Amino acid sequence: MKHVLCITTFPPRVCGIATFSYDLIQAINKKFQDDYIVDVCAVESSLEHHSYDDRVKYVLNTSDKKDFDIISKRINNDTNVDLVCIQHEFGLYIENQDAFLKFVKAIKKPVVIVFHTVLSNPKDFSREYLCNVIDACQAVIVMTKSSSDILQKEYHVENSKISIIPHGTHLVSQISKDELKEKYGYSGRKILSTFGLLSPGKSIETTLDALPAIIKEHPSVLFLIIGETHPTLVKKYGEVYRDSLEAKVKKLDLSNNVKFINKYLDTNILLEYLQMTDLYLFTSSDPNQAVSGTFVYALSCGCPIIATPIPHAFELLSDNTGVIFNFNDSLQLAKSTNILLNDDNLRAQMSISGLQKTAFTAWENTAIAYTLLFEKILQSDKRLTYSLPEINLDHILSMSQQLGMIQFSNGNQPDLESGYTLDDNARALISICMVEEGDEHPKYGEYIERYLNFISLCQQEDGTLKNYVDKDGKFTAQNEDVLLEDSNGRAIWALGYFILHGNSIHKSYIWAAEKAIRLTFPNLSRIKSPRSIAFAIKGLYYYYMKKPSPYLYDKIEMLANKLSDLYISAKCNGWKWFEPYLTYENATLPESILCAYNVTQSQKFKDISKESFDFLLEKIFIDGKIKVISNHNWLNKGEQNNKYGEQPVDVAGTVIALAKFYDEFQDKEYIQKQKVAFSWFMGNNHLHQIIYNPATGGCYDGLEKNNINLNQGAESTVCYLMARLSLIKE
C-alpha cells in the first residue's frame, strides 16, 4: 500500500476546496483500495476550527507560523507518508505566505501541488514566490489548459512538470426534468439556478437585475439561489450580502420568481436540483477565477449554461455547449436567457454537448489521472489494481420493458423507437441466469420469462429465428437484409445456458426452452459462419451438461470439426487462427472448441483451442492493457493491432473465455490476463477513462481514439455484466 497525505481544507469545513478534496479522496480510496490510502492534513486558521473524522491525520493552523514547522517535521518522520499532495488557493495561506513556502521546501517527501487558481500578469514578487513554491514540488496539477499556458508563459514552468487534470464531477443517472419538478413542487416552471457558497464575488445581483426583462417574456420563470453564505463571510460581516439580495428581490417585486435555498445541500439532492434546471447561470465577477466546481457540476447534469468569461468557461462552452456574456452585464444576460428559453431544441443540443464534454471529468476518471501521476512520481513498477464495483442491475431492468430488452439508449434513457433484437435478449437471458445462480433468493424470474418469451416470439416454424423486432412487436425489414446466423447461434447459446442454469424458474419454461432448442437442430449442419458455429457449440455444450445424449454429442463433434477444418486451412507461418483475419467476438471461437473437448475428449480439439487462444491473447494484450480488434478495421494476417474502435462485447468475450481456459488448464497467467482485461471497463485503457458507469449500472457503447460513446445500450451493458460475473475467484 502507498500512502498519500493530502494537505487541504476538509469537511466539516464548508468551502469549495474542502468539497473537492473530499470527493477526490473518496474516489481514489474507492478506485484503488488495494493500492492507495489517502489521509488528510486539514488546513485551518484562527477563524476556522473543526472536529474531524479519522481520515484527518494532522491539522495545520495557517495563522500560526510555528505550526508549519511542527507539521513539516511530523510529515518527514511519518513512515506512512510516501507522497504529499497540497491543494493550493492563495487565500488559504495569505496570513503566512513565507512560512508556507518554507514549509513546502522543508518537506522531504515528494510533493504534488494543485493550483485551483493561477494568476495572470503577476507582479515580480508574486511570480518569484510562486516559482519558488513550484521548484520545491515534483509536479504541478492545474485544471484547465489556460492555467497551464499561464504557468508556462508567465512563470516559465516546464511543460513536463505540469499535468492538466480537470475538476471532477459526479456521475448521475439522468432523471426527467418534469419528474423532478413535480417532486420538488415546481411543476410548470422554467427553472434558472445557481449554487455555491454565497459571497459578493458570485454577483447574484446581475441575475436579479436581468429578471424583470426575462419574466416579461417568461412569467413562469423561477430563479433558485442555492447555498448558504460563505462561513468566513458570516463570521466577519454576518448576512449583509444575503440581506442586500433579499432587499433587491423585494424592490424589484421578484418574490414570486426568486427562491433562496439557504442551506448546504446533500450532494444527491443538489444533483437533482441541477438536473431539473432549464438554464444554469454562472455570474462570477472575478476574472482571475480559473475554475469553478459549480460550473462543471451543472454541465455534468446536462444544464445549458450562461456564464461570464472566466477561462474555464471559454474552454468548456465552445462548440455550442453554452453562452458567454460580459461581467456584470444584466441586459446581455437577459437577452441570452430569453433566446435560450425560447429554443427547446437549442437547449437540448447544449445539454448533450455538455454531457459529452464532462464525461471524462467523472470523479472516477479524475482519481485514475491523479493515481497515475502518483505512480509516475513514486516510480512504481507494480500494476495497479482497479477495485470492482458492486453489481448493479438498474440499467438492465430499466431497459427491459414490454416485450424484452430494448436495443439502444440515449445516454442511460431507453430508446423504445430502436426496438428489440434477439441478440440482446439472448445475452440478457444468460446474464440474469448468472445473477440468479449465485443468489440464494432468486428475484428476477419475471425478466428471465420475458427474455424467453421474446426468443419464442422470434422462432419460426422451421426452427430458424428472426432478430429484429420493432417497438410494436412486429418483425422489421432488417431480417430480410442481414445474415441472421449469429443471432440464431446466440439464441442456441442462451437456451442451452438456461436449460442448465435456470433452476429457479418453473419447469414449464425449461420444457419450452428444450423444445425451442431442439427445433433448431435440423438447421445446425447448414451454419457456415465461424462465430455462429461457436455460439451453437456453447449452447449445445450446456444442454449436454444437463442432459447428455449421443445425438447432442454428434452435433457438437460435427460443429467442432467444422471449426477445426477452418483452423487447419487458415493456419500458416505463425498465423494460428480460424480465418486469415481477426474480426469480432474472437475469443468465442477457441472457447467453443474447448467446450467441444470437454464433451468429446478429443486431443485435437484441446490442442487447437489452446493454440488459437494463446495466439489471440498475444495479439490483443499490449503494454499491460487489453486492446481488442477494432470494429472499424479487422486485423489481417501480417498486420499489427493498432487501430482504434473497441467494443465492450469483445472485451467481455475475452474475460469469459479466460475463465473457461483457467478452469481447464489451471494456468495462473489466465487469471492475471482476466484481471487486466476486465480493468479495461474500469479505466485501464488508452484514454484512462471508465467504460462502465457505476451510477447507472450501464456500460458505454464503445471506446474510440479520442472519446467514449456515452450511450449505454443493451449489448454493452449486458456484456459487461456477463464479464463481471465471470471473474475468477481466487
Secondary structure, DSSP 4 states (H G I P E B T S, - for coil): -EEEEEEE--TTS-SHHHHHHHHHHHHHHHHTTTTEEEEEEEEEBTTB-----TTEEEEEETT-HHHHHHHHHHHHH-TT-SEEEEEE-GGGGGGGHHHHHHHHHH--S-EEEEES---SS--HHHHHHHHHHHHTSSEEEESSHHHHHHHHHHS---GGGEEE-PPPB-------HHHHHHHHT-TTPEEEEEESSB-GGG-HHHHHHHHHHHHHH-TTEEEEEESPBPHHHHHHHTTHHHHHHHHHHHHTT-TTTEEEE-S---HHHHHHHHHT-SEEEE----TT----HHHHHHHHTT--EEE---HHHHHHSTTTTEEE--TT-HHHHHHHHHHHHT-HHHHHHHHHHHHHHHGGGBHHHHHHHHHHHHHHHHT--SPP-PPPPPP--HHHHHHEETTEEEEEEETTEEEEEEEEEHHHHHHHHHHHHHHHHT-SS---HHHHHHHHHHHHHHB-TTS-B--EE-TTS-B-THHHHS--HHHHHHHHHHHHHHHHH-TTS-HHHHHHHHHHHHHTGGGGGG---HHHHHHHHHHHHHHHHHS--HHHHHHHHHHHHHHHHHHHHH-BTTB-SSSSEE-SSTTHHHHHHHHHHHHH--HHHHHHHHHHHHHHHHHHEETTEE-PPPSSS-EETT-------B-HHHHHHHHHHHHHHHHHH--HHHHHHHHHHHHHHHT-STT---SEETTTTEE-SEE-SS-EE----HHHHHHHHHHHHT----
